[in-house]
């Protein structure tokens, strides 16, 4: 089944969330939740993103972050891969942790107040705890806004000022006023983040006024056109090859040798995917370069779809190239 495209724009607010594989309570242990928050702080600092809200439920997380010029895909795919490894280690298991790649939707600034409320109340909405329990739940930013916990991720005063709330009492009243059955932002988030078809409808990945949606789509289109321009003007398969071998600490000719279930195999699959899917080289061109058949290239593309951190690997190489 197709998935909706990732929309990327600088300096915007994102709601980001990931859900665990079916029946796996990935955040059932406090050790994992504490690691999650610590790693999130490291990731946001590295990419210079700002956190406005966070919420950890038993099988999913939700965060509200503001981006800068860095790629949200690069940041979050790297983050999810680290969390997945920790979950598997603590729960003594192997295999996929998250059901799909992370989901994201861009939200206009004037909807931030509603967005923070929706994310802060997610554990209540999911039926995992009462509002009274949430008031002291340290793995949700609601307890920080209530003054019951602190977090390096949240600048409480700055955020409340940004959303026009002057006191803790006013914030709590705003929280209590929500009607889950008629909350506009919650309804929109569900339809955007869970949408699989109808890519061409902007409301499936951007929430805001018409002019804001158009601006975001234009910014994303410019980004995609820039990639296309690099392809037509500069990008050669030799450059992609060199970036991959350097990034994966491989020898100069390693990608020309077949490998099974090892780093060399992953490198060849990554090379084929970037050349064909990102920079639109033909399968025949890739096959000639790697000295294999087109059928072999097709198998590489298929196998790479099952690589857990594939989006992070692709974004990392593309950013180094462009």
N, C-alpha and C positions, 0 to 999 in steps of 0.2 A: 504494500500500500504506500502511496506517495505521502510525503510529509510537507508541511508548509515551509517555504523558504525562510532562511534567517535574514531578518532585516537589521542592518547595522548602520548606525548614525552616531556622530560624535556629540557629546555633551547632553545626552537625553536620559530620561528616567526609564529604567527597565524593571518590570516584575519578572523575576527568574524563578523557576521551580523545577524540581526533579522528583519523580516518583520511583520507589523501589519496585523490583520485580514482584510479581504476584505472591502474596502470602508471606513475604519476607519483611519482618519488622526491623528495618535497617538501623533505626535509632532507638532501639529498646534499652540500650545500655547508656548510662550517663557518660561513661568513658568515651564513647563514640561521639556523643553530642558535644562534649567539652572539646574534643579534638576538632570537630567540625568548626566551632566558633574560632578556635585558635588558628586553624588553617585558613578560614575565611579572612581573618584580619591580615594574615600574611599576604594572601592573594590580592586583596584590595589595595594594600600598601604598595605591592610590587607594580600593579597596573595603574595606580593613582585613581582608583574608583572610590566613591563615597557610599556608605551604607545608611539608608534611612529607616529600614525596618528588617527584622528577621523573625522567622518562626520555624521551629523544628517539631514536626509531628512524628508519630511512630514510623510511618513509611514514606514520608516526603518532607521536603524543606521548601520554604518560600522566602525569598529575599527581595528587597527593593533597593536597587543601587543606581547611582548616577555615574555615567561613563565619562571618559574624556576622549582623547584621540586614539586610544588603544582599542584593540579588537575584543569585544565581549566574548566572542567564540573562543579565541585563544585562551583567555583568562578562565572561563568557566569549564571548558573541556579539560584543561589541566587540573583545575580544582576538583572536578568530579572524579577524575582518574585517581587522585590521591585519596579522596574519601572512600572510593570503592576498595582500594587496597587495604585501608584501615579496617573497614567493615569486615572484609573477608578474613583478615588476620584475627580480629577480636572474636568473631563468631565462628572461627575455625571452619571455614567453608571455602569454596572456589566457584568461579563462574561469574556471570553478569550480576551486578548489584542494582543498577538502574534499568528500568524497563525500556527506556528510549533515551536519545540524546536530551540534554536539558531543553526546556521550553522557555521562550522569552516573548514578552510583548512590551512595546514602547507605550508609555503613558504621558500625556501632556502634563506640564507642571501644575496647572490649576486643578487637576484631579488627584494630586499627591495626597491631600488630606484624607480623601475617601479610600485611596489605595492603602495607605498605612493602616487605617482602621480594619480594612478587610484582611490584610495579612496578619495583623496582630491578633485577630479573632479566629484565625484558621483552626487552631486546636479545639476551640469551642464549637465551631461550625462542623467539624468532623466528629463531634461527640466524644472526644477523648478526655475532656475535663470541663468543669463548670467555670464561670467567669471568676468566682471567688478563688478557685484554684489557680487560674491563669494569672491572677494578680501577683502571685509569688513564684510563678514558673520561670526560672532563670534562663531557660532556653528559648524564650520569646521576648522580643523587645518591648512588649506591652508592660512587663514588670519593671522595665527600666523607666518608661514614661510615668509609671505609677509611683516611682521613687523607692521601690522595694528591692531593686537590684541595680548594679552598675555594669557597664560594658564598655570596653575600649572601642567597640564598633559604632556606638551611638553617641552623638553629641546632642543630648536631650534638649538643652535650651535652644540651640541653633535650629533644630528641626521643628520644635514647637513654634518658634517664632516664624519659621518659613511657611508653616501651614496656617498661621493666624490664630493659634491657640495660646492664651495668655497665662494659663495656670494649670496645675495638675487636676484641680477640681473640674475645670472646663473640659479638659481632655477626657476625664472619666465619664462625664455626662454625654459627651459626643460618642463615646464607645457604647454606652448603654442605650443610646437612641437608635441604634441600628435595627432595621427590620430585615432579617436575612432573606425573607421571601420577596422583598421588593427593593433590595439594594442594587442600584444600577451598576456600580463598578464591579461588584461580585459577579453579577450576571454576565457582564461583558468579558471579564477575565476567563470565565468558564468557556464561553464560546470561542474566544481567541486561542487560548492555550490548548484546548482540546480539539480544535479544528484540524481536519486532515485533508479536506477537499476544498475547492473554491479558492485557490491561491490568489487569484487576481482581485479579490475583494479586499481593499485596504483595511477595512474594519476587522479583518481576521488577524491582524498583527500590529495595528496601531490604534490606540484609543485617544481621541481628542477631537477638536473642532476640525472642520473640513480643510482649512488653510494649514493647520498643523500637520495633518495627515499627508497633505500634498508635499509639504516641505520635507518631511521625513523620507517619503518615497523618492523625491528628487535627490536627496543626499545619498540614499542607498544606490540609486541608479548611477550617480556620478562615480561612486566607488567601483561599481561593476564595470563601468566604461573605462575606468582607469586600468583595471586588470586587463580588459580587452585591448587597450592601447599598448600596454606593455607586451602583450602577445605579438601584436602586429609589428611593433617597432624593435623590440629588444630580446624577447625571450627565445632562447634556443634550448633544445633538450640537454645539451652539454651543461648549461648553467643549472638546470634542475638536478641533473645527475650529481654535480659537484656539491650542491647545497645539501642533498640527501646524504651522501656519503660522509660529509663533514659533520652534519647534525647527528648521525647515528654512529659516529666514530668508526667508520668502515674503511677498508683499504680501497685504493684507487680503482681496482678492477673487480671488486666484490660483487657488484650488481650484475655483472655479466655471467656470473656462475650461479646455477640453480641451487636452491636450498629448500629444505622441507621443515616447516615449523621452527624456524630460527630467525635470527636477526636479518640474515641475507634475504630470506624469503619475504619478510615484512618490508624490507627496503625496496625490493623489486615491485611489490604490490603497491606501495606508496608512490613510487615513480610512475607506474602505469596509470594510477588514478589521477595524479596531478596533471600529467601530460594530456590525458584524454578528457577528463571531466572538468578540469579547471581551465586549461589553456587550449583545449579543443584540437589537439593534434589527432590525426587519424590513428585507428588501431593498427593500420599497416605501417605507419611511420614509427610507432612505438615498437612494434614487432621487429622491424628492421634494425632499430637502434639497439635493442636488447639481444638481437640475433636469435629470436624465437619465432614461433608461428602466431598468427592472429588469434587462433584458438587458445593458445597459451596466455596471451594478453587478456582475453575474455575471462579466463579462469582466475587470473590475478585480480581483476576488478571484482569478481564475485567473492573471492576469499577476503578481500580487504573490507568488504561491507560488514564483516563480523568482528573486525578489530575494535576493541572497546574504546580506545582513545583516538580513533581515526580522525575525528574532526580537529582535535588539537594538533595532531601531527601535520595535517594538511595546512592548517592556518599558520603554523610555525614556519613551514617551508615557504609558503606564499609570501608571508611578511618579510622574510629574509630576502626574497627575490625582488619584491616591489619596493 
